Amino acid sequence: MEIFRDYVKSLGHHMVLYNKRQVPNIWFNFDNCIQPNNIRGYDAKNSFNLKYPLGAIHLILGIVGHKKKIEIKKEAICPLLYTDGTFKNLFNYPDNCLSWLNFLCAEEKNSPLKTIFFNDHHTTSSLMIVLRDFFEQLRQINNGSRGADKIKISNSSGEPVNLVKKGNAFSISNEQRNKVFTCLC
């Protein structure tokens, strides 16, 4: 997530600038933040439809993949397409997604993004099938419900849930921790 402190290194992909014609005089606080919308000069008022449509993991893979070889296994493609609703954006905003994939040089031979987005493993129909199977695995982890990929830490009233208080701090309950480990493995 973007951290608005010039002395803190961060990475985020949210639309943080409202109007590039009225940049706040403390905008330098993002100087140590890797932020794709800022890099391309996109703001909410003038270019919201062009905002970064992928997940932070894709941005990291795109950047690091140009310096270091990263192997993306076939079974990792589906979870990486699921992250941050990327698969929805691919089908709802293909022109914007392709623009960003081009910006990240995803079609280059050694890019890990090529394996995810320009692979020979999945046709559109096979992608739908593996996504369906992936969603079913998530439902099984969460007792038949959606949401195994999320940790709920408060209810609608703002009260803590799925947390254990230890002194002045909270930690995630063992049940939620186990669910996360199951989801990741």
MDTraj code that builds the backbone (N, CA, C; nanometers):
import mdtraj as md
import numpy as np

residues = "MET GLU ILE PHE ARG ASP TYR VAL LYS SER LEU GLY HIS HIS MET VAL LEU TYR ASN LYS ARG GLN VAL PRO ASN ILE TRP PHE ASN PHE ASP ASN CYS ILE GLN PRO ASN ASN ILE ARG GLY TYR ASP ALA LYS ASN SER PHE ASN LEU LYS TYR PRO LEU GLY ALA ILE HIS LEU ILE LEU GLY ILE VAL GLY HIS LYS LYS LYS ILE GLU ILE LYS LYS GLU ALA ILE CYS PRO LEU LEU TYR THR ASP GLY THR PHE LYS ASN LEU PHE ASN TYR PRO ASP ASN CYS LEU SER TRP LEU ASN PHE LEU CYS ALA GLU GLU LYS ASN SER PRO LEU LYS THR ILE PHE PHE ASN ASP HIS HIS THR THR SER SER LEU MET ILE VAL LEU ARG ASP PHE PHE GLU GLN LEU ARG GLN ILE ASN ASN GLY SER ARG GLY ALA ASP LYS ILE LYS ILE SER ASN SER SER GLY GLU PRO VAL ASN LEU VAL LYS LYS GLY ASN ALA PHE SER ILE SER ASN GLU GLN ARG ASN LYS VAL PHE THR CYS LEU CYS".split()
xyz = np.array([
    [0.0834, -0.1170, 0.0000],
    [0.0000, 0.0000, 0.0000],
    [0.0884, 0.1240, 0.0000],
    [0.0431, 0.2266, -0.0680],
    [0.1163, 0.3521, -0.0735],
    [0.1269, 0.4122, 0.0659],
    [0.2467, 0.4563, 0.1006],
    [0.2672, 0.5240, 0.2286],
    [0.3116, 0.6661, 0.1969],
    [0.2364, 0.7616, 0.2473],
    [0.2568, 0.9026, 0.2161],
    [0.3617, 0.9650, 0.3079],
    [0.4824, 0.9079, 0.3033],
    [0.5964, 0.9580, 0.3800],
    [0.7180, 0.9456, 0.2894],
    [0.7889, 1.0541, 0.2667],
    [0.9011, 1.0505, 0.1727],
    [1.0173, 0.9657, 0.2223],
    [1.0229, 0.9356, 0.3499],
    [1.1317, 0.8554, 0.4055],
    [1.0971, 0.7067, 0.4147],
    [0.9770, 0.6682, 0.3696],
    [0.9338, 0.5289, 0.3749],
    [0.9213, 0.4759, 0.2326],
    [0.9832, 0.3600, 0.2077],
    [0.9703, 0.2954, 0.0768],
    [0.8419, 0.2128, 0.0764],
    [0.7633, 0.2269, -0.0289],
    [0.6375, 0.1539, -0.0375],
    [0.6037, 0.1265, -0.1831],
    [0.5003, 0.0502, -0.2014],
    [0.4522, 0.0161, -0.3347],
    [0.3008, 0.0050, -0.3252],
    [0.2333, 0.0614, -0.4200],
    [0.0876, 0.0512, -0.4229],
    [0.0384, 0.0710, -0.5641],
    [-0.0898, 0.0464, -0.5848],
    [-0.1431, 0.0600, -0.7202],
    [-0.2805, 0.1254, -0.7218],
    [-0.3121, 0.1974, -0.6158],
    [-0.4410, 0.2651, -0.6082],
    [-0.4317, 0.4033, -0.6726],
    [-0.5445, 0.4585, -0.7077],
    [-0.5471, 0.5932, -0.7643],
    [-0.5363, 0.6903, -0.6469],
    [-0.4226, 0.7556, -0.6327],
    [-0.4007, 0.8418, -0.5164],
    [-0.4051, 0.9920, -0.5494],
    [-0.3919, 1.0276, -0.6746],
    [-0.3961, 1.1688, -0.7126],
    [-0.5319, 1.2010, -0.7725],
    [-0.5980, 1.3005, -0.7188],
    [-0.7293, 1.3370, -0.7719],
    [-0.7171, 1.4134, -0.9028],
    [-0.6333, 1.5181, -0.9048],
    [-0.6229, 1.6019, -1.0234],
    [-0.4773, 1.6407, -1.0454],
    [-0.4200, 1.5944, -1.1551],
    [-0.2783, 1.6221, -1.1817],
    [-0.2530, 1.7700, -1.2126],
    [-0.3583, 1.8448, -1.2346],
    [-0.3427, 1.9892, -1.2574],
    [-0.3421, 2.0670, -1.1253],
    [-0.3704, 1.9960, -1.0159],
    [-0.3676, 2.0587, -0.8835],
    [-0.2952, 1.9650, -0.7862],
    [-0.1686, 1.9438, -0.8123],
    [-0.0877, 1.8536, -0.7304],
    [-0.0548, 1.9233, -0.5979],
    [-0.0804, 1.8566, -0.4857],
    [-0.0478, 1.9174, -0.3559],
    [0.1011, 1.9470, -0.3446],
    [0.1361, 2.0528, -0.2731],
    [0.2765, 2.0905, -0.2628],
    [0.3588, 1.9926, -0.1796],
    [0.2957, 1.8987, -0.1126],
    [0.3694, 1.7961, -0.0371],
    [0.3678, 1.6610, -0.1106],
    [0.3425, 1.6661, -0.2403],
    [0.3339, 1.5435, -0.3203],
    [0.4645, 1.4645, -0.3182],
    [0.5755, 1.5316, -0.2871],
    [0.7057, 1.4647, -0.2766],
    [0.7029, 1.3530, -0.1731],
    [0.6007, 1.3489, -0.0878],
    [0.5900, 1.2410, 0.0108],
    [0.5763, 1.1043, -0.0564],
    [0.5452, 1.1018, -0.1838],
    [0.5378, 0.9762, -0.2579],
    [0.6681, 0.9467, -0.3334],
    [0.7744, 1.0215, -0.3072],
    [0.8996, 1.0047, -0.3808],
    [0.9591, 0.8644, -0.3684],
    [0.9378, 0.7968, -0.2587],
    [0.9910, 0.6611, -0.2396],
    [0.8838, 0.5546, -0.2564],
    [0.7790, 0.5892, -0.3255],
    [0.6686, 0.4949, -0.3486],
    [0.6646, 0.4568, -0.4963],
    [0.6687, 0.3279, -0.5218],
    [0.6489, 0.2796, -0.6587],
    [0.4983, 0.2765, -0.6805],
    [0.4513, 0.3616, -0.7675],
    [0.3077, 0.3807, -0.7874],
    [0.2818, 0.3952, -0.9369],
    [0.2267, 0.2913, -1.0015],
    [0.2143, 0.2926, -1.1480],
    [0.1285, 0.4061, -1.2031],
    [0.0208, 0.4411, -1.1350],
    [-0.0629, 0.5507, -1.1847],
    [0.0130, 0.6830, -1.1820],
    [0.0906, 0.7048, -1.0767],
    [0.1717, 0.8264, -1.0690],
    [0.2808, 0.8248, -1.1752],
    [0.3432, 0.7094, -1.1961],
    [0.4497, 0.6988, -1.2956],
    [0.3987, 0.7364, -1.4342],
    [0.2767, 0.6942, -1.4658],
    [0.2203, 0.7245, -1.5981],
    [0.1423, 0.8561, -1.6014],
    [0.1371, 0.9257, -1.4871],
    [0.0697, 1.0551, -1.4829],
    [-0.0816, 1.0457, -1.4854],
    [-0.1377, 0.9374, -1.4305],
    [-0.2825, 0.9182, -1.4297],
    [-0.3423, 0.9683, -1.2994],
    [-0.4550, 1.0362, -1.3113],
    [-0.5262, 1.0857, -1.1939],
    [-0.6735, 1.0464, -1.2027],
    [-0.7449, 1.0625, -1.0930],
    [-0.8848, 1.0206, -1.0865],
    [-0.9746, 1.1090, -1.1732],
    [-0.9465, 1.2367, -1.1783],
    [-1.0341, 1.3289, -1.2511],
    [-1.0232, 1.3137, -1.4027],
    [-0.9025, 1.2990, -1.4534],
    [-0.8809, 1.3023, -1.5981],
    [-0.8580, 1.1671, -1.6640],
    [-0.8173, 1.0673, -1.5862],
    [-0.7804, 0.9402, -1.6506],
    [-0.8149, 0.8187, -1.5643],
    [-0.9248, 0.8257, -1.4928],
    [-0.9639, 0.7152, -1.4046],
    [-0.9799, 0.5851, -1.4820],
    [-1.0315, 0.5930, -1.6038],
    [-1.0532, 0.4729, -1.6856],
    [-0.9228, 0.4079, -1.7313],
    [-0.8112, 0.4756, -1.7114],
    [-0.6810, 0.4221, -1.7502],
    [-0.6018, 0.3688, -1.6311],
    [-0.6619, 0.3704, -1.5121],
    [-0.5894, 0.3333, -1.3899],
    [-0.5380, 0.1901, -1.3973],
    [-0.4382, 0.1638, -1.3166],
    [-0.3759, 0.0316, -1.3113],
    [-0.4798, -0.0737, -1.2732],
    [-0.5005, -0.1767, -1.3584],
    [-0.6076, -0.2742, -1.3365],
    [-0.5636, -0.4079, -1.2775],
    [-0.4350, -0.4232, -1.2492],
    [-0.3836, -0.5523, -1.2033],
    [-0.3551, -0.5444, -1.0543],
    [-0.2923, -0.6476, -0.9985],
    [-0.2584, -0.6497, -0.8574],
    [-0.1155, -0.6038, -0.8339],
    [-0.0853, -0.5743, -0.7085],
    [0.0503, -0.5333, -0.6722],
    [0.1507, -0.6431, -0.7078],
    [0.1105, -0.7698, -0.6933],
    [0.2013, -0.8805, -0.7247],
    [0.2436, -0.8766, -0.8715],
    [0.1542, -0.8366, -0.9603],
    [0.1873, -0.8297, -1.1031],
    [0.2877, -0.7172, -1.1293],
    [0.2700, -0.6070, -1.0595],
    [0.3636, -0.4957, -1.0714],
    [0.5024, -0.5389, -1.0230],
    [0.5062, -0.6064, -0.9082],
    [0.6333, -0.6543, -0.8538],
    [0.6980, -0.7541, -0.9494],
    [0.6188, -0.8484, -1.0007],
    [0.6734, -0.9458, -1.0959],
    [0.7268, -0.8772, -1.2209],
    [0.6550, -0.7760, -1.2684],
    [0.6986, -0.7037, -1.3871],
    [0.8299, -0.6307, -1.3652],
    [0.8463, -0.5727, -1.2476],
    [0.9684, -0.4976, -1.2173],
    [1.0847, -0.5928, -1.1891],
    [1.0651, -0.6833, -1.0948],
    [1.1728, -0.7736, -1.0541],
    [1.2089, -0.8690, -1.1672],
    [1.1101, -0.9089, -1.2461],
    [1.1340, -1.0024, -1.3551],
    [1.2288, -0.9517, -1.4623],
    [1.2518, -0.8217, -1.4674],
    [1.3482, -0.7668, -1.5630],
    [1.4908, -0.7747, -1.5111],
    [1.5054, -0.8020, -1.3826],
    [1.6388, -0.8112, -1.3215],
    [1.6752, -0.9532, -1.2797],
    [1.5738, -1.0338, -1.2538],
    [1.5975, -1.1682, -1.2024],
    [1.4959, -1.2635, -1.2645],
    [1.5416, -1.3818, -1.3012],
    [1.4509, -1.4807, -1.3601],
    [1.3559, -1.5328, -1.2526],
    [1.2284, -1.5265, -1.2826],
    [1.1250, -1.5752, -1.1921],
    [1.0437, -1.6799, -1.2664],
    [1.0397, -1.7998, -1.2122],
    [0.9619, -1.9067, -1.2748],
    [0.8193, -1.9027, -1.2207],
    [0.7242, -1.8986, -1.3108],
    [0.5832, -1.9064, -1.2745],
    [0.5339, -2.0440, -1.3164],
    [0.4980, -2.1254, -1.2180],
    [0.4486, -2.2593, -1.2479],
    [0.3061, -2.2523, -1.3009],
    [0.2693, -2.3491, -1.3808],
    [0.1365, -2.3517, -1.4414],
    [0.0268, -2.3429, -1.3356],
    [0.0450, -2.4123, -1.2228],
    [-0.0578, -2.4109, -1.1183],
    [-0.0657, -2.2780, -1.0430],
    [0.0303, -2.1889, -1.0663],
    [0.0265, -2.0560, -1.0036],
    [-0.0481, -1.9542, -1.0890],
    [-0.0733, -1.9874, -1.2144],
    [-0.1368, -1.8916, -1.3052],
    [-0.2761, -1.8528, -1.2561],
    [-0.3571, -1.9486, -1.2209],
    [-0.4941, -1.9200, -1.1791],
    [-0.4986, -1.8321, -1.0536],
    [-0.4271, -1.8660, -0.9472],
    [-0.4282, -1.7756, -0.8310],
    [-0.3757, -1.6353, -0.8637],
    [-0.2788, -1.6261, -0.9541],
    [-0.2273, -1.4949, -0.9909],
    [-0.3275, -1.4161, -1.0768],
    [-0.4116, -1.4849, -1.1498],
    [-0.5180, -1.4164, -1.2241],
    [-0.6327, -1.3768, -1.1316],
    [-0.6488, -1.4491, -1.0236],
    [-0.7550, -1.4211, -0.9270],
    [-0.7225, -1.2994, -0.8400],
    [-0.5958, -1.2790, -0.8110],
    [-0.5521, -1.1717, -0.7214],
    [-0.6095, -1.0369, -0.7627],
    [-0.6688, -0.9687, -0.6664],
    [-0.7273, -0.8346, -0.6848],
    [-0.8305, -0.8293, -0.7982],
    [-0.8943, -0.9409, -0.8274],
    [-0.9969, -0.9422, -0.9308],
    [-0.9420, -0.9218, -1.0710],
    [-0.8154, -0.9542, -1.0904],
    [-0.7510, -0.9321, -1.2199],
    [-0.8277, -0.9995, -1.3326],
    [-0.8748, -1.1231, -1.3114],
    [-0.9458, -1.1934, -1.4189],
    [-1.0689, -1.1160, -1.4633],
    [-1.1371, -1.0497, -1.3715],
    [-1.2548, -0.9689, -1.4079],
    [-1.2129, -0.8506, -1.4949],
    [-1.1041, -0.7853, -1.4540],
    [-1.0572, -0.6697, -1.5299],
    [-1.0112, -0.7083, -1.6698],
    [-0.9514, -0.8275, -1.6838],
    [-0.9072, -0.8720, -1.8155],
    [-1.0229, -0.8777, -1.9142],
    [-1.1378, -0.9242, -1.8660],
    [-1.2535, -0.9382, -1.9544],
    [-1.3385, -0.8121, -1.9615],
    [-1.3399, -0.7312, -1.8551],
    [-1.4192, -0.6079, -1.8557],
    [-1.3461, -0.4901, -1.9195],
    [-1.2141, -0.4878, -1.9077],
    [-1.1352, -0.3744, -1.9569],
    [-1.0120, -0.4242, -2.0329],
    [-1.0324, -0.5022, -2.1389],
    [-0.9167, -0.5619, -2.2071],
    [-0.8209, -0.4584, -2.2655],
    [-0.8728, -0.3480, -2.3174],
    [-0.7839, -0.2478, -2.3765],
    [-0.6927, -0.1863, -2.2706],
    [-0.7468, -0.1577, -2.1538],
    [-0.6659, -0.1001, -2.0465],
    [-0.5648, -0.2017, -1.9938],
    [-0.6095, -0.3262, -1.9763],
    [-0.5177, -0.4304, -1.9285],
    [-0.4028, -0.4505, -2.0268],
    [-0.4329, -0.4548, -2.1540],
    [-0.3276, -0.4721, -2.2547],
    [-0.2322, -0.3533, -2.2562],
    [-0.2841, -0.2345, -2.2357],
    [-0.1983, -0.1159, -2.2284],
    [-0.0998, -0.1281, -2.1130],
    [-0.1483, -0.1716, -1.9979],
    [-0.0599, -0.1858, -1.8818],
    [0.0368, -0.3022, -1.8984],
    [-0.0087, -0.4119, -1.9567],
    [0.0817, -0.5241, -1.9812],
    [0.1911, -0.4843, -2.0786],
    [0.1564, -0.4026, -2.1768],
    [0.2568, -0.3494, -2.2693],
    [0.3542, -0.2597, -2.1930],
    [0.3030, -0.1731, -2.1062],
    [0.3877, -0.0844, -2.0257],
    [0.4853, -0.1648, -1.9396],
    [0.4383, -0.2786, -1.8872],
    [0.5219, -0.3646, -1.8029],
    [0.6063, -0.4631, -1.8845],
    [0.6028, -0.4500, -2.0167],
    [0.6805, -0.5358, -2.1086],
    [0.6496, -0.6840, -2.0860],
    [0.5234, -0.7144, -2.0655],
    [0.4810, -0.8505, -2.0317],
    [0.5027, -0.9511, -2.1441],
    [0.5112, -0.9054, -2.2670],
    [0.5277, -0.9999, -2.3775],
    [0.6739, -1.0334, -2.4058],
    [0.7651, -0.9686, -2.3334],
    [0.9068, -1.0017, -2.3531],
    [0.9336, -1.1445, -2.3103],
    [1.0264, -1.2061, -2.3771],
    [1.0556, -1.3487, -2.3610],
    [1.0733, -1.3918, -2.2152],
    [1.1506, -1.3203, -2.1375],
    [1.1817, -1.3634, -2.0007],
    [1.0909, -1.3042, -1.8939],
    [0.9896, -1.2312, -1.9329],
    [0.9010, -1.1705, -1.8338],
    [0.8128, -1.2765, -1.7675],
    [0.8078, -1.2783, -1.6337],
    [0.7167, -1.3720, -1.5673],
    [0.5703, -1.3412, -1.6003],
    [0.5430, -1.2169, -1.6362],
    [0.4059, -1.1801, -1.6726],
    [0.3621, -1.2465, -1.8026],
    [0.4580, -1.2781, -1.8892],
    [0.4243, -1.3473, -2.0141],
    [0.3635, -1.4837, -1.9820],
    [0.4206, -1.5528, -1.8842],
    [0.3688, -1.6843, -1.8453],
    [0.2262, -1.6737, -1.7928],
    [0.1962, -1.5658, -1.7232],
    [0.0627, -1.5494, -1.6645],
    [-0.0385, -1.5062, -1.7694],
    [-0.0051, -1.4034, -1.8463],
    [-0.1041, -1.3398, -1.9326],
    [-0.0974, -1.3796, -2.0794],
    [0.0155, -1.4310, -2.1250],
    [0.0302, -1.4665, -2.2665],
    [0.0776, -1.6115, -2.2798],
    [0.0208, -1.6978, -2.1986],
    [0.0665, -1.8362, -2.1967],
    [-0.0076, -1.9206, -2.2992],
    [0.0452, -2.0367, -2.3242],
    [-0.0174, -2.1313, -2.4166],
    [-0.0997, -2.2359, -2.3428],
    [-0.1087, -2.2235, -2.2118],
    [-0.1774, -2.3244, -2.1312],
    [-0.3295, -2.3121, -2.1355],
    [-0.3792, -2.1893, -2.1443],
    [-0.5227, -2.1708, -2.1256],
    [-0.5884, -2.0968, -2.2413],
    [-0.6854, -2.1620, -2.3014],
    [-0.7763, -2.0930, -2.3912],
    [-0.8780, -2.0220, -2.3021],
    [-0.9653, -1.9423, -2.3576],
    [-1.0668, -1.8757, -2.2764],
    [-1.1524, -1.9779, -2.2037],
    [-1.1926, -2.0829, -2.2712],
    [-1.2770, -2.1838, -2.2064],
    [-1.2011, -2.2610, -2.0991],
    [-1.0758, -2.2961, -2.1253],
    [-1.0009, -2.3692, -2.0229],
    [-0.9718, -2.2788, -1.9032],
    [-0.9551, -2.1500, -1.9279],
    [-0.9370, -2.0562, -1.8186],
    [-1.0624, -2.0498, -1.7312],
    [-1.1786, -2.0477, -1.7934],
    [-1.3029, -2.0485, -1.7162],
    [-1.3128, -2.1746, -1.6313],
    [-1.2719, -2.2855, -1.6858],
    [-1.2792, -2.4128, -1.6130],
    [-1.1828, -2.4132, -1.4944],
    [-1.0585, -2.3704, -1.5144],
    [-0.9644, -2.3706, -1.4017],
    [-1.0032, -2.2671, -1.2971],
    [-1.0603, -2.1548, -1.3389],
    [-1.1084, -2.0571, -1.2410],
    [-1.2256, -2.1139, -1.1615],
    [-1.3162, -2.1835, -1.2289],
    [-1.4282, -2.2472, -1.1592],
    [-1.3757, -2.3458, -1.0548],
    [-1.2796, -2.4267, -1.0934],
    [-1.2221, -2.5243, -1.0000],
    [-1.1499, -2.4549, -0.8849],
    [-1.0818, -2.3457, -0.9147],
    [-1.0123, -2.2696, -0.8108],
    [-1.1129, -2.2097, -0.7122],
    [-1.2225, -2.1534, -0.7633],
    [-1.3261, -2.0967, -0.6758],
    [-1.3851, -2.2057, -0.5865],
    [-1.4020, -2.3255, -0.6403],
    [-1.4547, -2.4368, -0.5612],
    [-1.3569, -2.4729, -0.4491],
    [-1.2291, -2.4729, -0.4785],
    [-1.1298, -2.4999, -0.3738],
    [-1.1382, -2.3946, -0.2633],
    [-1.1557, -2.2691, -0.3003],
    [-1.1701, -2.1632, -0.1999],
    [-1.2961, -2.1834, -0.1159],
    [-1.4055, -2.2234, -0.1803],
    [-1.5300, -2.2490, -0.1053],
    [-1.5125, -2.3652, -0.0086],
    [-1.4403, -2.4682, -0.0484],
    [-1.4177, -2.5830, 0.0402],
    [-1.3384, -2.5417, 0.1640],
    [-1.2429, -2.4543, 0.1470],
    [-1.1649, -2.4049, 0.2605],
    [-1.2541, -2.3279, 0.3575],
    [-1.3557, -2.2619, 0.3042],
    [-1.4419, -2.1744, 0.3841],
    [-1.5794, -2.2365, 0.4098],
    [-1.5840, -2.3673, 0.4257],
    [-1.7093, -2.4383, 0.4579],
    [-1.8230, -2.4082, 0.3603],
    [-1.7916, -2.4042, 0.2313],
    [-1.8933, -2.3874, 0.1286],
    [-1.9251, -2.2436, 0.0924],
    [-1.8675, -2.1479, 0.1629],
    [-1.8933, -2.0065, 0.1347],
    [-1.7766, -1.9437, 0.0613],
    [-1.8047, -1.8310, -0.0023],
    [-1.6979, -1.7535, -0.0649],
    [-1.6201, -1.6806, 0.0437],
    [-1.5026, -1.6323, 0.0108],
    [-1.4281, -1.5470, 0.1022],
    [-1.3115, -1.6120, 0.1730],
    [-1.2717, -1.7317, 0.1323],
    [-1.1578, -1.7975, 0.1974],
    [-1.0285, -1.7202, 0.1752],
    [-1.0270, -1.6354, 0.0738],
    [-0.9066, -1.5593, 0.0426],
    [-0.8976, -1.4284, 0.1205],
    [-0.9931, -1.4067, 0.2109],
    [-0.9961, -1.2831, 0.2879],
    [-0.9999, -1.3155, 0.4366],
    [-0.9440, -1.2271, 0.5159],
    [-0.9505, -1.2394, 0.6609],
    [-1.0358, -1.1249, 0.7120],
    [-1.1484, -1.1573, 0.7687],
    [-1.2362, -1.0555, 0.8257],
    [-1.1845, -1.0232, 0.9650],
    [-1.1533, -0.8953, 0.9904],
    [-1.0994, -0.8576, 1.1214],
    [-1.1955, -0.7704, 1.2022],
    [-1.3082, -0.7316, 1.1404],
    [-1.4094, -0.6583, 1.2161],
    [-1.5466, -0.6862, 1.1567],
    [-1.6485, -0.6680, 1.2386],
    [-1.7854, -0.6850, 1.1904],
    [-1.8393, -0.5502, 1.1431],
    [-1.9657, -0.5449, 1.1051],
    [-2.0234, -0.4217, 1.0510],
    [-2.0282, -0.3090, 1.1540],
    [-2.0173, -0.3435, 1.2824],
    [-2.0148, -0.2412, 1.3880],
    [-1.8724, -0.1958, 1.4205],
    [-1.7741, -0.2529, 1.3546],
    [-1.6359, -0.2159, 1.3791],
    [-1.5703, -0.2912, 1.4935],
    [-1.6419, -0.3892, 1.5480],
    [-1.5862, -0.4680, 1.6589],
    [-1.4946, -0.5762, 1.6024],
    [-1.3851, -0.6055, 1.6721],
    [-1.2912, -0.7068, 1.6232],
    [-1.3537, -0.8460, 1.6166],
    [-1.3237, -0.9182, 1.5106],
    [-1.3621, -1.0588, 1.4959],
    [-1.2419, -1.1345, 1.4406],
    [-1.2365, -1.2617, 1.4695],
    [-1.1278, -1.3484, 1.4225],
    [-0.9908, -1.3041, 1.4722],
    [-0.9909, -1.2291, 1.5813],
    [-0.8670, -1.1803, 1.6397],
    [-0.8604, -1.2222, 1.7863],
    [-0.7393, -1.2346, 1.8364],
    [-0.7162, -1.2668, 1.9760],
    [-0.6358, -1.1519, 2.0350],
    [-0.6867, -1.0947, 2.1446],
    [-0.6166, -0.9820, 2.2072],
    [-0.5087, -1.0351, 2.3004],
    [-0.3894, -0.9809, 2.2830],
    [-0.2756, -1.0147, 2.3676],
    [-0.2157, -0.8844, 2.4163],
    [-0.2460, -0.8470, 2.5397],
    [-0.2001, -0.7185, 2.5921],
    [-0.2672, -0.6056, 2.5176],
    [-0.1879, -0.5178, 2.4570],
    [-0.2419, -0.4048, 2.3806],
    [-0.2481, -0.4323, 2.2306],
    [-0.2188, -0.5549, 2.1910],
    [-0.2144, -0.5887, 2.0488],
    [-0.3112, -0.7030, 2.0180],
    [-0.3384, -0.7188, 1.8921],
    [-0.4232, -0.8272, 1.8444],
    [-0.3421, -0.9164, 1.7515],
    [-0.3762, -1.0443, 1.7499],
    [-0.3198, -1.1350, 1.6507],
    [-0.4358, -1.2134, 1.5890],
    [-0.4093, -1.2707, 1.4749],
    [-0.5128, -1.3464, 1.4033],
    [-0.5367, -1.4774, 1.4766],
    [-0.6626, -1.5155, 1.4878],
    [-0.6977, -1.6395, 1.5568],
    [-0.6367, -1.7601, 1.4858],
    [-0.6166, -1.8670, 1.5609],
    [-0.5596, -1.9893, 1.5028],
    [-0.6464, -2.0426, 1.3900],
    [-0.7779, -2.0359, 1.4061],
    [-0.8686, -2.0842, 1.3010],
    [-0.8467, -2.0069, 1.1708],
    [-0.8372, -1.8735, 1.1791],
    [-0.8139, -1.7921, 1.0600],
    [-0.6745, -1.8154, 1.0038],
    [-0.5766, -1.8301, 1.0908],
    [-0.4391, -1.8570, 1.0478],
    [-0.4347, -1.9884, 0.9696],
    [-0.5015, -2.0915, 1.0210],
    [-0.5050, -2.2203, 0.9514],
    [-0.5739, -2.2083, 0.8157],
    [-0.6796, -2.1271, 0.8091],
    [-0.7512, -2.1082, 0.6835],
    [-0.6589, -2.0419, 0.5809],
    [-0.5807, -1.9436, 0.6249],
    [-0.4872, -1.8760, 0.5354],
    [-0.3817, -1.9738, 0.4852],
    [-0.3265, -2.0529, 0.5760],
    [-0.2237, -2.1503, 0.5350],
    [-0.2820, -2.2511, 0.4372],
    [-0.4044, -2.2951, 0.4605],
    [-0.4702, -2.3887, 0.3676],
    [-0.4884, -2.3232, 0.2312],
    [-0.5277, -2.1973, 0.2323],
    [-0.5500, -2.1239, 0.1068],
    [-0.4190, -2.1068, 0.0303],
    [-0.3101, -2.0817, 0.1014],
    [-0.1815, -2.0593, 0.0351],
    [-0.1142, -2.1865, -0.0114],
    [-0.1487, -2.2988, 0.0473],
    [-0.0812, -2.4239, 0.0128],
    [-0.1552, -2.5062, -0.0844],
])
top = md.Topology()
chain = top.add_chain()
for i, resn in enumerate(residues, 1):
    res = top.add_residue(resn, chain, resSeq=i)
    for name in ("N", "CA", "C"):
        top.add_atom(name, md.element.get_by_symbol(name[0]), res)
traj = md.Trajectory(xyz[None], top)
